[in-house]
Amino acid sequence: MSGQRRVVVSPPSMSGGRHVRVDGVILGLALRPADVAEFLRRAGFEGVDVETSELIEWRGGGPDVWAYPT
């Protein structure tokens, strides 16, 4: 789809959390799915279900993965 903004959630970091980016710009460091939803809301994405939305590319695990792999 043209004009659609790209949302990427990075893999869990060693220090905790996952960076959330839209079009390459970091919105913040999320510690749980609710944080991802809030960052997206602030960026103009209303009503996005972070658990199922195809707008979000989850790297290093889906919305249920928050711990750095040991």
TORKEFI-459454 format. One record per atom (N, C-alpha, C): x, y, z. Coordinates in steps of 0.001 Angstrom, whole numbers, padded with zeros to 6 digits, always signed. Atoms other than C-alpha are relative to their C-alpha. Last residue first. Layout:
N
XYZ...
***
This chain:
70
-001225+000341-000733+019884-015811+027220+000708-001173-000598-000303+001442-000024+017359-014190+024925+001316-000277+000714-001151+000251+000858+016499-010641+025988+000326-001485+000068-001271+000274-000664+013055-010655+027592+001096-000249-001038-000550-001253-000539+010027-008965+026011+001351-000199+000676-001410+000174-000317+008427-011593+023759+000600+001332+000446-000096+000721-001268+004587-011745+023758+001449-000189+000454+000378-000851-001120+004183-009035+021116+000047-000691+001361+001236-000763+000075+006100-011112+018581-000296+000788+001262+001119+000530-000778+009684-012247+018495-001194+000927-000062-000518+000692-001180+013064-010951+017353-001082-000550+000901-001293+000664+000233+011564-008394+014987+000475-000653+001294-000644+000385-001259+007878-007480+015106+001276-000759-000328-000991+001054+000241+006756-005686+011948+000720-000251+001324-001176+000074-000857+003613-003737+012768+000869-001183-000396-000784-001223+000167+001010-002683+010187+001343-000096+000716-001000+000260+001037-000276-006278+010051+000832+001245-000298-000078-000898+001155-002069-005629+013326+001123-000383-000953+000386+000636+001260-002695-008639+015578+000221+000846-001255-000145+001457-000031-001242-007999+019059-000216-000627-001387-001407+000356+000186-000686-004290+018513+000231-001505-000015-000156+001150-000892-004403-003708+017960+001418-000524-000205-000785+001117+000529-004287-000253+016382+000090-001090+001063+000691+001287-000033-007153+002006+017471+000753-001173-000585+001093+000197-000957-005653+005325+016421-000566-001415-000119+000600+001296+000303-002256+005571+014737-001066-000271+001058+001148-000139+000891-001448+009283+014930-000638-001294-000445-000482-000238+001360+002088+009153+016336-001144+000077-001012-000596-001338+000034+000775+009566+019895+000488+000376-001394+001099-000958-000153-001455+006535+019355+000533+001427-000104+000685-000079+001289+001533+004575+018043-001163+000981+000052-000889-000693+000938+003585+005364+021143-000678+000173-001351-000010-001415-000358+000609+004392+023323+000909+000801-000932+001283-000600+000372+000057+001067+021546-000012+001496+000290+000002-000074+001466+003752+000174+021825-001277+000695-000462-000897-001104+000358+003653+001024+025538+000043+000184-001511+000737-001246-000227+000596-001210+026010+000852+001220-000328+000839-000362+001140+002536-004062+024395-000763+001309+000175+001151+000913+000105+005150-004033+027175-000864+000458-001189-000248+001076-000954+008484-002390+028039-001110-001043-000015+001181+000644-000585+008508-000074+025048+000424-001128+000926-000385+001329-000443+011462+002198+024321-001188-000610+000743-000274+000244-001407+010412+005244+022364+000413-001428+000245+001063-000619-000787+009208+006747+019105+000242-000173+001484+000320+000663-001259+012422+006003+017217-001054+000805+000750-000106-000926-001131+012271+007395+013668-000411-000729+001278-001378-000146-000431+012977+004856+010904+000218+000921+001183-000787-000559+001107+009587+005256+009195+001423+000318+000435+000908-000239+001123+007909+004577+012529+000812+000723-001055-000318-000978+001041+010141+003018+015141-001143+000111-000989+001116-000090+000943+009515+001243+018452+000328+001122-000966+000194-001280+000669+012565+000210+020437-001144-000103-001000-000106+000116+001452+012130-002867+022615-000258+001370-000607+000836-000794+000893+012595-003104+026358+000301-000224-001462+001450+000079-000170+015304-004351+028661-000739+000903-000963+000356-000818-001157+019019-003646+029097-001501+000007+000269-000613+000573-001198+020005-006524+026814-000428+000752+001259-001385-000400-000238+017554-005304+024173+000519-000644+001284-000285-000427-001369+014416-007114+023027+001483+000332+000173-000120+001096-000964+014152-007275+019235+000265+000536+001409-001288+000686-000020+013043-004112+017453-000005-001177+000964-000349+000190-001403+009419-003104+016887+001247-000875+000017-000897+001102-000331+008985-001734+013375+000239-000003+001505-000180+000119-001444+006129+000416+012039+000858-001239+000267-000572+001267-000442+006239+001471+008368+000263+000035+001503-001207-000161-000790+003908+004267+007303+000449-001343+000545+000130+000578-001333+001420+003588+004534+001327+000086+000727+000341-000984-001001+001580+006037+001646-000142-000549+001406-000794-001217+000035+001470+003323-000953-000486+000972+001061+000839-001186+000000+000000+000000+000000+000878+001240+000000
***
